[in-house]
Amino acid sequence: MTTPTRAVVLGGGWAGMLTAHVLARHLESVTVVERDLLPDGPLHRKGQPQARHVHILWSSGAGIVENLLPGTIERLLAAGARQIGWNRDLVTLTASGWQYRFPATTYAMMCTRPLLDWVVRDAILSGGRIEVKQGTEVVGLVGDRSKVSGVLVRDVAGGEPRPLEADLVVDATGRASRLGRWLAGLGLSAVEQDVVDAGVGYATRMFKAPEGVSGTFPAVMVAADHRTRSPGRFGVVYPQEGGRWLVTLTSTRGAPLPTHEDEFTGFAKMLRHPIVSDLIGVAEPISPIFPSHSGANQRLYPERMAQWPQGLLVIGDSLAAFNPVYGHGMSTAARAAEALDRQLAGDDFGEGGTQRVQRALSEVVDDPWIMAGLKDIQYVNCRIRTDDPRLTDPDTPERLRFSDYVADRSIRSPKVSEVATSVLSLNTPQKALGDSHFLSLLRTDTKYPELVEPPFHPDELEMVGLKPPGNAANGVLG
C-alpha cells in the first residue's frame, strides 16, 4: 500500500477528532463521519451517554494533546477545569487504606467530558483542514477482503446509501462499533476479542458545591476493597467547572446500582468511609441521576488476523475499552494518536503497512488493558473470556499478591508512590514495577505510619462545614 492521501475517520468523539487531526498533518484530505449533530459548545449529545459520568485526562494524555494542540491546557483551565496534582490534591481511600498526600509528580485534568471534547474539537476544526459529515451513519465498508477503498454512508434522517472513497478508513466509533458486521460484509471473519467484565455499573449526579468552596478543595475517592471477596462499591467526588462537583457511585456485579435519590444517598452511606456521603449532604443536587452499565474491559486483536484488509485501522474504544474507574480511555486514545503520528511521519505505509501501523496502535493499549484486567479479575462474579496468559496462567495469583504489596507500600512510601503513580497515569511503562530500581525502593523507601482518618487539611473540611478529626492533617505531606 502506498502512503494514503484521503482518509475517512468514523466517529467524531475524542479519539476520532485526535485521529483526524493527526491525519490532517500528513494527508491531503480528511473527512470525519459522525452520526450525531455535534454541539457548538460544551454540551452533551445523544450518542455519548457515558459523558454524563466522571472523566479524567491523565498528564500522559494531556501532554500529548498539548503538543498536538498548543494552548489546550490553558484553554481548559480558563474554562474552569482543575489540574489535580496526584496525590497532593486528592484524598483517597484505597483498598489498602488512606493514601498519604505526597508532593505531586503527575497530574490529571478534571472537568466535564463535554468541555474536554469541545475545547479539543474547536481547536482541531478551526484549522479548516477537516471536513465533518454530521448526521451521517456508516452502512458498511467499500472494498474486498484484501483492501478497503472507502465506506458506504447515509443520512440518519433517511436516504439511500452512498459511497465515500478513501485510501484509509479508521474506525473510532467506540464501544458501539459495528466492525464485526462491516468485516462480514467483506467476507472476513470476526476479530478475536477478549473480555474482562466485573459487571461494573455507574450512577452519576451533578451537585453545586457549597458556597465559599475554593478551587483548592481536593478531589475525593473511596475505593472498594477486593480482598473482602464481596461486590465492590466505589464513590468519587470530583471538582468540575462552574463550581460544581460530579459524584459517581460505582458497583461491581452483585451490588445494586442506585437509580433513585434515596438509593443514591443510601449507597454512598454504605461505602467504606462516610466522607462521600458527608460531602453529598452539604452540596445541592442540580441534575438527575444518570445510570450506566458500560464498564466492561474489552479488547480486539486485529493484528492477529490471518487476513486484514489494507487501508483499515481500528483505534480508541473500538480497539480497546477499559473500566472507566481507572481513567485510562482518553489518555490511551491520545497515546494512540501520537503513535499514528509517528508511523505516518516514518512513511510506514509500504507493503503490509496497515498491519504494521495497527500493531503499533495495539501496543499502546496493552499496558492499560493488563492493569485494568488484573484489577477487575479480583472482584467476585467477574466474567472472563481471554487467553491472555498474564490473566489466566497459574502464576497469576502471585502477580496479584505482588500488586497488592505494591499498593500497600505506595500509599505510605513517597518514592514507591511516585513510580506507581507514574505507571498508573501511563507516563511510565508497567514493566517499571519489576525493574531492579523499583524492587530496591520497596525495600528501602521510607514507610510512614498507617493513616486512620482521611488526610484533609483542617481548613479544607471547615470550608465545606464539616468538622475535622483531630489528626486529619497528619497525612498531608505535599
Secondary structure, 3 states (H helix, E strand, C coil): CCCCCEEEEECCCHHHHHHHHHHHCCCCEEEEECCCCCCCCCCCCCCCHHHHCCCEEEHHHHHHHHHHCCCHHHHHHHCCCEEEEECCCEEEEECCEECCECCCCEEEEECCHHHHHHHHHHHHHCCCCEEEECCEEEEEEEECCCEEEEEEEEECCCCCCEEEECCEEEECCHHHCCHHHHHHHCCCCCCCEEEEECCCEEEEEEEECCCCCCCCCCEEEECCCHHHCCCCEEEEEEEECCCEEEEEEEECCCCCCCCCHHHHHHHHHCCCCCHHHHHHHCCEECCCCEEECCCCEEEECHHHCCCCCECEEECHHHCEECCHHHCCHHHHHHHHHHHHHHHHHCCCCCCCHHHHHHHHHHHHCHHHHHHHHHHHCCCCCCEEECCCHHHHCCCHHHHHHHHHHHHHHHCCCHHHHHHHHHHHCCCCCHHHHHCHHHHHHHHHCCCCCCCCCCCCCHHHHHHCCCCCCCCHHHHECC
